[in-house]
């Protein structure tokens, strides 16, 4: 096995589901309803929300390497009915494979090694190439158009 794609853990997001809209807004989060198919990818279940499904939109720090100038975060969707997906080894889930992606590789110190825009259908081959470089510690996968973090891949 070369790589595995890791979803976000559910536990940090669970308390948000019990908050009302005013409490969510006070912490910079929002409850939203998916309006169209494939428009709201859940970062915990690695599945798109169905139209009419409730989600929380909240900021998440996805790269928090001490001292890295690439420290970053942004909005993520979490379905209120999400169950945590298991890491996926050597395969790309449909939620990623159907999107145009912005992909960034990092070393163990959180410094960027490479970046590219990749059709999701081509992600698996690119991950194999990137993990052939022993310096690659992790690969962050974002939506290309809006730039939102989707998941990360790590060496298996």
N, C-alpha and C positions, 0 to 999 in steps of 0.2 A: 504494500500500500504506500502511496506517495503523499497524499494529503487528506485532510478531513475538513469539512465545512461545519463551522460551529454556530448554532443559533445563540441568541442572548438567553440567559437564564430567566425563568419566570419570577422567581422569588422577589427580586427588587421592585417589580412592577405590581405585585399583588395588592399592596395597600392602596394603590391608586384607584382600584375598581370600587372601593367603598366610599370614595369621596364624592360629594355633590359637585355640580358644575362650578359654583363659586369657589369652593376649596381647590379644585383643579386649577382654575384660572389664577388663584393666588400664588400658585407655585409654577406658573407658566406652562401648564398642561391644558389639554382640551379633550372632552369627550366628543367623538365624531361618529358619524354613520357612513359606512361605505356606500357610495352612490352608484358606482358602475363596476362591472367585473374587472379584475386585475388592476385595480386602482389603489389598493391599500395593502401592501405586503407586510405581514406580521413578522417581526424580527425574532419572536420566540418560537412560533410554530413553523416558521418558514413556509407559510401558505398565505395566499391572498384571501382577504376577507370577502365574503359574499355580499352582494348588494343588500342593504338593510341591516347589516351586522354592526354592532357597536365596537368601537376601538378607543383607546386612549392614545393621543398624540402628545409626546413628551420629549424633552431634550435628553440625550444620552451621550456621555463622554465615551467614545469608542477607542481612543488612543490616549492613554494617560501615563506614558513612559516618563519617568522623572528626568528633567533636563532636556527633553526633546523639543525642538522648535516645531515639530509637527503635531503636538498635542491637539486633539480635536474632538468635537462633538457636534451633534445636530439632532434634528427631529427623527423620531422613530415611531412607528405604529405598533401597538400591541393589542391584539384582539382580546376582548373581555372574556371570551370563552377559550382562550388559548391554552393548549397543553404544550409543555416543553418538548420540542423535537429533539431526537437523539442526534448527535453529530453524524454527519454523512460522509463515509469514507469513499474516496475515489469516484465520486459521482456528483453531478450538479443537480440540485432540486429544480423542479419546474418553475418555481417562483423566481429563480435567477436565470434559468436558461431562456426564458421568453423576453428578457429585457436587454436593452443596450446598457452596458455597465462601464463605470469608471473604476479601474482597479489599480491599487497602489501597494507596492511591496516594501516591507520594512525589515531592518536588521534587528538584532536582539536589544539594541539601545533605542529603538523607536526612530531611527533615521531612515528616510526614504531612499530606497535603492533604485526603483523603477516605477513607472506608471504608464498606463495605456487605456484607451477606450476599446472595449471588446464586446462583440456580440455574445450574448449569453450562451448561445449554442456552441461557441468556440472556447468557452472558459476552461473546460477540463484540460484541453491541450496546453493552454497557456499556463495553467497552474503547474502542470508537470514540468514545463520548461523553467518556470521561476523557481520551483523547489529543487531543480538540478543545481542551482547556485547555492553552495553551502552557507552563504551569508544570509539567505532569505530565512527570516524567522516567522513572519506572518504576512498574510496578504489580506488587505481590506477591500471589500467589495461594496461599491456604492452605485446608486442609480446615476447614469450619465447625465440625464437631462436636469434633474433637480439636485443631484449631488448627495442625496441622503444615504446614510450608512445602511447596508442590508445585512451583511454577515462578514465573518472572517474565515480564512482558511489557514490552517497550521500544518506543519510537517507531521506526518504520521509516523 
